[in-house]
């Protein structure tokens, strides 16, 4: 080391030794970082800090990275007393709350999801932010081991209202395999552990406003105005038509009363429109009050008829006292029939989509889609014979897709079909042992639709489409149809397979209890493995939840043209054969 370097080092050492031991402590970020932890003489210490920084900065270029931070004692005390920032609530947050009806002194501890946040206007807001926000919570089901799941049925779903200060956020991680949220729990009690004691009550200003598309509002307003105008116009036309019929059947007097009743019906619709026009506006209360006048019009018609009868003198049609001492039953019926005529356009407007559209709109799945496309082609003047020739040569492979939840017996039915009719074949599978190179290539590319539980056989798109191209074993040489025994996940993938024409069949049961009974049997027999960290009950619950999800897909997907409830194997097999025959039509 040079003489200058030794001198600088000695100066720094002398400075450090002179400083009081409780004045500074030295740490490094890369090399050195000077940080004050306690100071008894701020002025003296600060001057020494400045001197040290000057010496370090001007003595050696290698010390320019020195980072020195001075924290006054008052700031250090503030840092100790600073409270952690509380989170703000959001729709969908998982929270802990209490049910005082649970029989416990402190209340039953529950977990749920926030579904709605709204302000409390009936109570004054305090300075600490309480009594300001009301939260609607959907209770979650405790499925054990710290897992909480949404209730599968809306009928079983429970909602609760709590003030924002009465709930606490809970850290939750969704576990897909369990279809539930994993929540930390307290040892011994298994009570959910919140991440914070409460939400931010003072700084919270309510849910973020959703931007409104004014173009959409304008378009919807125009549609609403047209619907209202058409309804009133059609009611008036229906009333006029009814009055003409009444004239031909019962004469002018009854026709006039019917027309008055029809006019009252049109007025009823008009005043009802005033109420709907003002919903959600500042004039909502006024609009509701004015709209109530619509109930007066039927009575005015009857009062008018009664007065006309009284003024008729000897020609008064009412001759006997009783319930109809002022109007005759025929007059009352004509007035009420005319008034209720406004309902006819409402009824027709509900039926018109069903009547006007073809039967294809009521056929689900790919068959219904094909029928709708064909109908649209006809409407556009397309030559259907050309389309039929093209369809015969389009090269699409007919796939008979049989799917359903676990434990429905669909595999048994599929095997019976394959054994009884040689026109139906299984898809070709890739064997990992027989063709390891191809298997690895398809697996790395993610081209397998499904790999069996053993990991040996994989189903790819080509295996489905090419299986039907094999020579037919039947004597008449009819085409073959590939039968895919698919769980719901595979069925979802089959929908996106290009080059396939699907004919879908859904296999199910008519009662959820039957699913539970069959699954219990499978679990008890060892057909369903039980993981080490689970029990038979938790596995059964998870499978029941999956069954409910699978049924929902089968109902709303539109993939399946046929549904079979497998209560009797022989009867279900007959239904399956009937459905399979559509593959050759």
C-alpha positions as CSV (number, residue, x, y, z in Angstrom):
1,X,0.0,0.0,0.0
2,X,1.3,3.5,-0.9
3,X,2.0,6.2,1.8
4,X,-1.0,8.2,0.8
5,X,-3.3,5.2,1.1
6,X,-1.9,4.3,4.5
7,X,-2.5,7.9,5.7
8,X,-6.2,7.9,4.5
9,X,-6.8,4.6,6.3
10,X,-5.3,5.9,9.5
11,X,-7.5,9.0,9.4
12,X,-10.6,6.9,8.9
13,X,-9.6,4.6,11.8
14,X,-9.0,7.6,14.1
15,X,-12.4,9.0,13.2
16,X,-14.1,5.8,14.0
17,X,-12.3,5.4,17.4
18,X,-13.2,9.0,18.4
19,X,-16.9,8.6,17.7
20,X,-19.0,7.4,20.7
21,X,-19.8,3.7,20.6
22,X,-23.5,4.5,20.7
23,X,-23.4,7.1,18.1
24,X,-23.1,5.0,14.9
25,X,-23.0,1.5,13.8
26,X,-21.5,0.3,10.5
27,X,-23.0,-2.1,8.0
28,X,-22.5,-2.5,4.3
29,X,-24.8,-2.7,1.3
30,X,-22.0,-3.7,-1.1
31,X,-19.0,-2.6,1.0
32,X,-20.0,-0.1,3.7
33,X,-23.3,1.5,4.8
34,X,-23.4,3.9,7.7
35,X,-26.6,4.0,9.7
36,X,-27.5,5.8,12.9
37,X,-29.3,3.6,15.5
38,X,-29.1,5.9,18.5
39,X,-27.9,9.4,19.0
40,X,-27.4,11.3,22.3
41,X,-25.9,14.4,20.8
42,X,-27.5,15.0,17.4
43,X,-25.5,18.1,16.6
44,X,-22.1,16.5,17.4
45,X,-23.0,13.3,15.6
46,X,-24.3,15.0,12.6
47,X,-21.1,17.0,12.2
48,X,-19.0,13.9,12.5
49,X,-21.3,12.1,10.0
50,X,-20.7,15.0,7.6
51,X,-16.9,14.8,8.2
52,X,-16.9,11.1,7.7
53,X,-18.8,11.4,4.4
54,X,-16.4,14.1,3.2
55,X,-13.4,12.0,4.0
56,X,-14.8,8.9,2.3
57,X,-15.8,10.9,-0.7
58,X,-12.6,12.8,-1.3
59,X,-10.0,10.2,-0.2
60,X,-10.6,7.3,-2.5
61,X,-12.7,6.9,-5.7
62,X,-13.4,3.3,-4.6
63,X,-15.4,4.6,-1.7
64,X,-17.9,6.7,-3.7
65,X,-20.4,3.9,-3.4
66,X,-20.6,4.4,0.3
67,X,-24.3,4.8,1.3
68,X,-24.9,6.7,4.6
69,X,-28.4,7.3,6.0
70,X,-29.2,9.3,9.1
71,X,-32.5,8.6,10.8
72,X,-33.4,11.1,13.5
73,X,-34.7,9.5,16.8
74,X,-38.2,11.0,16.4
75,X,-38.5,9.4,12.9
76,X,-37.3,6.0,14.3
77,X,-40.1,6.2,16.9
78,X,-42.7,7.0,14.2
79,X,-41.5,4.0,12.2
80,X,-42.1,1.7,15.2
81,X,-45.7,3.0,15.8
82,X,-46.7,3.0,12.1
83,X,-49.7,0.6,11.6
84,X,-49.8,-1.8,8.6
85,X,-52.0,-0.6,5.8
86,X,-55.4,-2.4,5.8
87,X,-56.8,-3.8,2.5
88,X,-59.9,-2.5,0.9
89,X,-62.8,-4.9,0.2
90,X,-63.6,-6.2,-3.3
91,X,-66.4,-8.3,-4.8
92,X,-65.3,-12.0,-4.6
93,X,-63.1,-11.6,-1.5
94,X,-63.1,-14.5,0.9
95,X,-63.9,-13.3,4.4
96,X,-64.4,-14.5,8.0
97,X,-67.6,-13.5,9.8
98,X,-69.7,-14.7,12.7
99,X,-73.2,-16.1,13.1
100,X,-74.6,-15.3,16.5
101,X,-77.3,-18.0,16.0
102,X,-74.7,-20.7,16.0
103,X,-75.2,-21.5,19.7
104,X,-71.7,-20.3,20.7
105,X,-71.0,-17.4,23.0
106,X,-68.7,-15.7,20.5
107,X,-70.8,-16.8,17.6
108,X,-70.2,-19.5,15.0
109,X,-67.2,-18.8,12.8
110,X,-68.1,-18.8,9.1
111,X,-66.3,-18.3,5.8
112,X,-67.9,-16.7,2.7
113,X,-67.5,-14.6,-0.4
114,X,-68.4,-11.0,-0.8
115,X,-71.1,-10.7,-3.4
116,X,-72.4,-7.1,-2.9
117,X,-71.2,-3.9,-1.2
118,X,-73.7,-1.1,-0.7
119,X,-73.8,2.1,1.5
120,X,-75.9,2.3,4.7
121,X,-78.1,5.3,4.5
122,X,-80.3,4.8,7.6
123,X,-77.6,5.1,10.2
124,X,-75.2,8.1,10.7
125,X,-71.6,7.4,9.8
126,X,-69.1,7.6,12.6
127,X,-65.6,9.2,12.4
128,X,-63.9,5.7,12.5
129,X,-65.8,4.6,9.4
130,X,-68.2,2.3,11.0
131,X,-71.9,2.1,10.1
132,X,-71.0,3.1,6.6
133,X,-71.0,0.0,4.4
134,X,-73.2,-3.1,4.3
135,X,-71.8,-6.3,2.8
136,X,-73.7,-9.3,1.4
137,X,-71.8,-12.6,1.8
138,X,-72.4,-16.0,0.2
139,X,-71.6,-18.6,2.8
140,X,-69.1,-21.3,1.7
141,X,-69.2,-25.0,2.7
142,X,-66.6,-26.3,5.1
143,X,-65.5,-29.6,3.3
144,X,-62.7,-30.4,5.9
145,X,-59.0,-30.0,6.2
146,X,-59.1,-26.3,5.8
147,X,-61.0,-26.4,2.4
148,X,-64.0,-24.3,1.8
149,X,-66.1,-24.6,-1.4
150,X,-69.0,-22.8,-3.0
151,X,-72.4,-24.6,-2.5
152,X,-73.2,-26.5,-5.7
153,X,-76.9,-25.8,-5.5
154,X,-78.5,-22.4,-5.4
155,X,-81.2,-23.8,-3.2
156,X,-78.7,-24.7,-0.5
157,X,-76.8,-21.4,-0.9
158,X,-77.0,-19.1,2.1
159,X,-76.5,-15.4,2.2
160,X,-75.8,-13.1,5.1
161,X,-75.7,-9.3,5.6
162,X,-72.9,-7.8,7.7
163,X,-71.4,-4.4,8.3
164,X,-68.0,-4.0,6.8
165,X,-66.4,-3.6,10.3
166,X,-67.8,-7.1,11.3
167,X,-65.8,-9.1,8.7
168,X,-62.1,-9.8,8.2
169,X,-60.2,-10.8,5.0
170,X,-58.9,-14.3,4.8
171,X,-56.0,-15.4,2.6
172,X,-57.4,-18.1,0.3
173,X,-55.8,-20.2,-2.5
174,X,-58.0,-22.0,-5.0
175,X,-57.0,-25.7,-5.4
176,X,-58.4,-27.0,-8.7
177,X,-58.1,-30.7,-7.8
178,X,-60.3,-30.1,-4.7
179,X,-62.5,-27.5,-6.4
180,X,-62.2,-25.5,-3.2
181,X,-60.3,-22.8,-1.5
182,X,-57.5,-23.7,0.9
183,X,-57.6,-21.4,4.0
184,X,-55.1,-21.2,6.9
185,X,-56.6,-22.4,10.2
186,X,-55.6,-22.1,13.8
187,X,-54.1,-25.1,15.4
188,X,-56.3,-27.0,17.8
189,X,-59.5,-25.0,17.0
190,X,-59.4,-25.1,13.2
191,X,-60.8,-21.6,13.1
192,X,-60.0,-19.6,10.0
193,X,-57.1,-17.2,10.4
194,X,-57.7,-13.8,8.8
195,X,-54.8,-11.9,7.2
196,X,-55.9,-8.6,8.8
197,X,-58.1,-7.8,11.7
198,X,-60.5,-5.8,9.5
199,X,-60.8,-3.9,6.3
200,X,-59.8,-0.2,5.7
201,X,-62.9,1.5,7.1
202,X,-61.8,5.2,6.8
203,X,-60.2,5.2,3.4
204,X,-62.7,3.0,1.6
205,X,-65.0,5.0,-0.8
206,X,-67.0,2.1,-2.2
207,X,-66.8,-0.2,-5.2
208,X,-65.2,1.2,-8.3
209,X,-67.8,2.5,-10.7
210,X,-68.2,0.5,-13.9
211,X,-67.9,2.8,-17.0
212,X,-71.1,3.1,-18.9
213,X,-71.1,2.8,-22.7
214,X,-73.5,5.6,-23.8
215,X,-73.9,4.1,-27.3
216,X,-75.2,0.9,-25.8
217,X,-77.6,2.9,-23.5
218,X,-78.8,4.9,-26.5
219,X,-79.4,1.7,-28.6
220,X,-81.2,-0.1,-25.8
221,X,-83.3,3.0,-25.2
222,X,-84.4,3.0,-28.8
223,X,-85.2,-0.7,-28.7
224,X,-87.2,-0.2,-25.5
225,X,-89.2,2.7,-27.1
226,X,-89.9,0.5,-30.2
227,X,-91.1,-2.4,-28.0
228,X,-93.4,-0.1,-26.0
229,X,-94.8,1.5,-29.1
230,X,-95.4,-1.8,-30.8
231,X,-97.1,-3.2,-27.7
232,X,-99.5,-0.3,-27.4
233,X,-100.3,-0.3,-31.2
234,X,-100.9,-4.0,-31.3
235,X,-103.1,-3.8,-28.2
236,X,-105.2,-1.1,-30.0
237,X,-105.4,-3.2,-33.1
238,X,-106.4,-6.3,-31.2
239,X,-109.1,-4.3,-29.3
240,X,-110.5,-3.0,-32.6
241,X,-110.6,-6.5,-34.1
242,X,-112.4,-7.8,-31.0
243,X,-114.9,-5.0,-31.2
244,X,-115.7,-6.0,-34.8
245,X,-116.2,-9.6,-33.8
246,X,-118.5,-8.5,-30.9
247,X,-120.5,-6.4,-33.3
248,X,-121.1,-9.4,-35.6
249,X,-121.9,-11.7,-32.7
250,X,-123.7,-9.6,-30.1
251,X,-124.7,-6.3,-31.6
252,X,-123.5,-2.7,-31.4
253,X,-124.2,-2.2,-27.7
254,X,-121.9,-5.1,-26.6
255,X,-119.4,-4.1,-29.2
256,X,-119.3,-0.5,-27.9
257,X,-118.7,-1.8,-24.3
258,X,-116.0,-4.1,-25.6
259,X,-114.3,-1.2,-27.4
260,X,-114.4,0.9,-24.2
261,X,-112.8,-2.0,-22.2
262,X,-110.1,-2.3,-24.9
263,X,-109.4,1.4,-24.7
264,X,-109.0,1.0,-20.9
265,X,-106.5,-1.8,-21.6
266,X,-104.5,0.5,-23.9
267,X,-104.6,3.3,-21.2
268,X,-103.4,0.7,-18.6
269,X,-100.4,-0.1,-20.7
270,X,-99.6,3.6,-21.3
271,X,-99.6,4.4,-17.6
272,X,-97.6,1.3,-16.8
273,X,-95.0,2.6,-19.3
274,X,-94.7,5.8,-17.2
275,X,-93.7,3.7,-14.2
276,X,-91.0,1.8,-16.2
277,X,-89.8,5.0,-17.8
278,X,-89.0,6.5,-14.5
279,X,-87.5,3.5,-12.7
280,X,-84.1,4.5,-11.2
281,X,-84.6,8.2,-11.8
282,X,-85.3,11.1,-9.5
283,X,-88.9,11.0,-10.7
284,X,-89.4,7.3,-9.8
285,X,-91.8,8.0,-6.9
286,X,-93.8,10.5,-9.0
287,X,-93.9,8.0,-11.9
288,X,-95.1,5.2,-9.6
289,X,-97.9,7.4,-8.2
290,X,-99.0,8.5,-11.6
291,X,-98.8,5.0,-12.9
292,X,-101.3,3.8,-10.2
293,X,-104.0,5.6,-12.1
294,X,-104.0,2.6,-14.5
295,X,-106.1,0.6,-12.0
296,X,-109.0,3.1,-12.3
297,X,-109.8,2.6,-16.0
298,X,-111.6,-0.8,-15.7
299,X,-113.8,0.7,-13.0
300,X,-114.6,3.8,-15.1
301,X,-115.8,1.6,-17.9
302,X,-118.2,-0.3,-15.6
303,X,-119.4,3.0,-14.0
304,X,-120.0,4.4,-17.5
305,X,-122.1,1.3,-18.4
306,X,-124.1,1.5,-15.2
307,X,-124.9,5.2,-15.7
308,X,-125.9,4.5,-19.2
309,X,-128.3,1.8,-18.0
310,X,-129.8,4.1,-15.4
311,X,-130.4,6.8,-17.9
312,X,-132.0,4.4,-20.3
313,X,-135.3,4.3,-18.4
314,X,-137.7,1.6,-19.6
315,X,-135.0,0.3,-21.9
316,X,-132.7,-0.5,-19.0
317,X,-131.4,-4.1,-19.7
318,X,-131.1,-4.7,-15.9
319,X,-134.4,-6.2,-14.8
320,X,-133.6,-8.2,-11.7
321,X,-131.8,-7.0,-8.5
322,X,-128.7,-8.9,-7.3
323,X,-125.0,-8.9,-7.9
324,X,-125.4,-7.4,-11.4
325,X,-128.1,-4.9,-10.4
326,X,-126.4,-2.1,-12.4
327,X,-124.9,-4.0,-15.4
328,X,-125.8,-7.2,-17.0
329,X,-123.5,-10.2,-16.9
330,X,-123.1,-9.8,-20.7
331,X,-122.0,-6.2,-20.3
332,X,-119.6,-7.0,-17.5
333,X,-118.1,-9.8,-19.5
334,X,-117.7,-7.6,-22.6
335,X,-116.0,-4.8,-20.6
336,X,-113.6,-7.2,-18.9
337,X,-112.8,-9.1,-22.1
338,X,-112.1,-5.8,-23.9
339,X,-109.8,-4.7,-21.1
340,X,-107.9,-8.0,-21.0
341,X,-107.3,-7.8,-24.8
342,X,-104.0,-6.1,-24.2
343,X,-102.7,-9.4,-23.0
344,X,-103.1,-11.0,-26.4
345,X,-100.2,-9.2,-28.1
346,X,-98.1,-10.0,-25.0
347,X,-98.9,-13.7,-25.4
348,X,-98.4,-13.7,-29.2
349,X,-95.0,-11.9,-28.9
350,X,-93.8,-14.7,-26.6
351,X,-94.9,-17.4,-29.0
352,X,-93.8,-15.8,-32.2
353,X,-90.1,-16.7,-32.0
354,X,-91.1,-20.4,-31.5
355,X,-93.7,-20.3,-34.3
356,X,-91.7,-18.3,-36.8
357,X,-88.5,-20.2,-36.5
358,X,-88.0,-23.7,-37.9
359,X,-87.9,-26.9,-35.8
360,X,-84.1,-26.9,-36.2
361,X,-83.9,-24.2,-33.5
362,X,-85.4,-26.7,-31.0
363,X,-82.9,-29.5,-31.9
364,X,-79.7,-29.3,-29.8
365,X,-76.2,-30.1,-30.7
366,X,-74.4,-30.4,-34.1
367,X,-77.5,-31.9,-35.8
368,X,-79.5,-28.8,-34.9
369,X,-76.7,-26.6,-36.1
370,X,-76.6,-28.4,-39.4
371,X,-80.3,-28.0,-39.9
372,X,-80.1,-24.3,-39.1
373,X,-77.3,-23.8,-41.6
374,X,-79.3,-25.7,-44.2
375,X,-82.4,-23.5,-43.6
376,X,-80.3,-20.4,-43.8
377,X,-78.8,-21.6,-47.1
378,X,-82.4,-22.1,-48.5
379,X,-83.4,-18.7,-47.4
380,X,-80.4,-17.2,-49.3
381,X,-81.4,-19.2,-52.5
382,X,-78.5,-21.6,-52.4
383,X,-78.9,-24.8,-54.5
384,X,-79.3,-27.5,-51.9
385,X,-78.5,-30.3,-54.3
386,X,-75.0,-28.9,-54.7
387,X,-74.6,-28.7,-50.9
388,X,-75.8,-32.3,-50.5
389,X,-73.2,-33.5,-53.1
390,X,-70.5,-31.5,-51.4
391,X,-71.5,-32.8,-48.0
392,X,-71.2,-36.4,-49.3
393,X,-67.6,-35.6,-50.4
394,X,-66.5,-33.3,-47.6
395,X,-64.4,-36.0,-46.0
396,X,-65.7,-35.4,-42.5
397,X,-65.5,-38.4,-40.2
398,X,-68.6,-39.3,-38.3
399,X,-67.8,-39.7,-34.6
400,X,-70.3,-41.2,-32.2
401,X,-69.5,-39.3,-29.0
402,X,-70.7,-41.0,-25.8
403,X,-70.1,-39.0,-22.6
404,X,-71.3,-38.4,-19.1
405,X,-70.3,-38.2,-15.5
406,X,-68.4,-40.9,-13.6
407,X,-70.4,-43.9,-12.4
408,X,-73.1,-43.8,-15.0
409,X,-72.2,-47.1,-16.7
410,X,-71.4,-45.5,-20.1
411,X,-68.4,-47.7,-20.7
412,X,-70.5,-50.8,-20.3
413,X,-73.0,-49.5,-22.9
414,X,-70.2,-48.5,-25.3
415,X,-68.6,-52.0,-25.1
416,X,-71.9,-53.7,-25.8
417,X,-72.4,-51.5,-28.9
418,X,-68.9,-52.3,-30.2
419,X,-69.5,-56.1,-29.6
420,X,-72.9,-56.1,-31.3
421,X,-72.2,-54.1,-34.4
422,X,-69.0,-54.3,-36.4
423,X,-69.7,-50.9,-38.1
424,X,-68.6,-49.2,-34.9
425,X,-64.9,-49.1,-34.1
426,X,-62.7,-47.8,-31.3
427,X,-60.3,-44.9,-32.0
428,X,-56.7,-46.0,-32.7
429,X,-54.4,-45.4,-29.7
430,X,-50.6,-44.7,-29.6
431,X,-48.8,-47.3,-27.6
432,X,-45.8,-45.9,-25.6
433,X,-44.1,-49.3,-25.7
434,X,-44.8,-50.2,-29.3
435,X,-44.0,-46.8,-30.8
436,X,-42.1,-44.8,-28.1
437,X,-40.7,-42.2,-30.6
438,X,-44.2,-41.2,-31.9
439,X,-45.6,-41.2,-28.4
440,X,-42.9,-38.9,-27.0
441,X,-43.2,-36.6,-30.0
442,X,-47.0,-36.2,-29.7
443,X,-46.7,-35.8,-25.9
444,X,-44.1,-33.0,-26.2
445,X,-46.2,-31.2,-28.8
446,X,-49.3,-31.5,-26.6
447,X,-51.3,-33.2,-29.3
448,X,-52.8,-35.9,-27.2
449,X,-56.5,-35.5,-26.5
450,X,-56.2,-38.0,-23.6
451,X,-53.6,-40.3,-22.0
452,X,-55.0,-43.2,-19.9
453,X,-54.2,-43.6,-16.2
454,X,-51.4,-46.0,-16.8
455,X,-49.6,-43.5,-19.0
456,X,-49.1,-46.1,-21.8
457,X,-51.8,-45.3,-24.3
458,X,-52.5,-41.9,-25.8
459,X,-55.5,-40.7,-27.9
460,X,-54.6,-38.2,-30.7
461,X,-56.8,-36.5,-33.3
462,X,-55.4,-38.7,-36.0
463,X,-56.4,-41.8,-34.0
464,X,-60.0,-40.7,-34.1
465,X,-60.2,-39.6,-37.7
466,X,-58.2,-42.4,-39.2
467,X,-59.9,-45.3,-37.4
468,X,-63.0,-45.1,-39.6
469,X,-60.8,-45.3,-42.7
470,X,-60.0,-49.0,-42.1
471,X,-61.6,-51.6,-44.4
472,X,-65.0,-52.6,-43.2
473,X,-65.6,-55.9,-41.7
474,X,-69.3,-56.0,-42.7
475,X,-70.4,-57.9,-45.7
476,X,-72.2,-54.9,-47.3
477,X,-69.2,-52.6,-47.0
478,X,-71.0,-49.9,-45.1
479,X,-68.9,-47.1,-43.7
480,X,-67.5,-47.3,-40.2
481,X,-68.2,-44.9,-37.4
482,X,-65.7,-44.2,-34.6
483,X,-67.1,-44.5,-31.1
484,X,-65.4,-42.4,-28.4
485,X,-66.1,-43.2,-24.8
486,X,-65.3,-39.8,-23.3
487,X,-65.4,-38.2,-19.9
488,X,-66.4,-34.6,-19.9
489,X,-62.9,-33.2,-20.3
490,X,-62.3,-35.3,-23.4
491,X,-65.8,-34.4,-24.7
492,X,-64.8,-30.7,-24.5
493,X,-61.7,-31.3,-26.5
494,X,-63.6,-33.4,-29.1
495,X,-65.8,-30.4,-29.9
496,X,-62.8,-28.6,-31.2
497,X,-61.5,-31.5,-33.4
498,X,-61.6,-30.4,-37.0
499,X,-62.7,-32.9,-39.6
500,X,-65.2,-34.7,-37.3
501,X,-68.9,-34.7,-37.5
502,X,-70.2,-35.4,-34.0
503,X,-73.3,-37.3,-33.0
504,X,-73.5,-36.8,-29.2
505,X,-75.1,-39.0,-26.6
506,X,-75.2,-38.0,-22.9
507,X,-75.4,-40.8,-20.4
508,X,-76.7,-39.9,-16.9
509,X,-78.8,-40.8,-13.9
510,X,-82.0,-39.3,-12.7
511,X,-81.0,-38.7,-9.1
512,X,-77.8,-37.3,-7.4
513,X,-78.3,-39.9,-4.6
514,X,-77.7,-42.6,-7.2
515,X,-74.5,-41.1,-8.2
516,X,-73.4,-40.9,-4.6
517,X,-74.4,-44.6,-4.0
518,X,-72.4,-45.8,-7.1
519,X,-69.4,-43.7,-6.2
520,X,-69.4,-45.1,-2.7
521,X,-69.4,-48.6,-4.1
522,X,-66.4,-47.8,-6.4
523,X,-64.5,-46.2,-3.5
524,X,-65.2,-49.1,-1.1
525,X,-64.1,-51.7,-3.7
526,X,-60.8,-49.9,-4.2
527,X,-61.5,-48.9,-7.8
528,X,-60.9,-45.3,-6.8
529,X,-57.5,-44.7,-5.1
530,X,-57.5,-42.7,-1.9
531,X,-54.5,-40.3,-1.5
532,X,-52.6,-40.5,1.8
533,X,-53.7,-37.0,2.9
534,X,-57.4,-37.6,2.2
535,X,-60.2,-39.7,3.4
536,X,-63.0,-41.6,1.7
537,X,-65.4,-38.8,2.7
538,X,-63.3,-36.0,1.1
539,X,-62.8,-38.0,-2.1
540,X,-66.6,-38.7,-2.3
541,X,-67.4,-35.0,-1.8
542,X,-64.9,-33.9,-4.5
543,X,-66.4,-36.4,-6.9
544,X,-70.0,-35.3,-6.2
545,X,-69.0,-31.7,-6.9
546,X,-67.4,-32.8,-10.2
547,X,-70.6,-34.7,-11.1
548,X,-72.6,-31.6,-10.6
549,X,-70.2,-29.6,-12.9
550,X,-70.3,-32.4,-15.5
551,X,-74.1,-32.4,-15.5
552,X,-74.1,-28.6,-16.0
553,X,-71.9,-29.0,-19.1
554,X,-74.1,-31.7,-20.5
555,X,-77.2,-29.5,-20.2
556,X,-75.8,-26.2,-21.6
557,X,-73.1,-27.3,-24.1
558,X,-75.5,-28.1,-26.9
559,X,-73.2,-31.0,-28.0
560,X,-75.5,-33.9,-27.2
561,X,-78.6,-34.7,-29.4
562,X,-79.6,-37.6,-27.2
563,X,-79.9,-38.2,-23.5
564,X,-80.1,-41.6,-21.8
565,X,-80.8,-42.1,-18.1
566,X,-79.1,-45.4,-17.4
567,X,-81.5,-47.1,-15.0
568,X,-81.8,-50.4,-16.8
569,X,-78.9,-51.6,-18.9
570,X,-80.9,-53.4,-21.5
571,X,-83.3,-50.5,-22.1
572,X,-80.5,-48.0,-22.1
573,X,-78.6,-50.2,-24.7
574,X,-81.6,-50.2,-27.0
575,X,-81.8,-46.4,-26.7
576,X,-78.1,-46.2,-27.5
577,X,-78.5,-48.3,-30.6
578,X,-81.4,-46.1,-31.8
579,X,-79.2,-43.0,-31.3
580,X,-76.3,-44.7,-33.1
581,X,-78.4,-45.4,-36.2
582,X,-78.4,-41.6,-36.9
583,X,-74.7,-41.9,-37.7
584,X,-75.7,-43.5,-41.0
585,X,-78.5,-41.1,-42.0
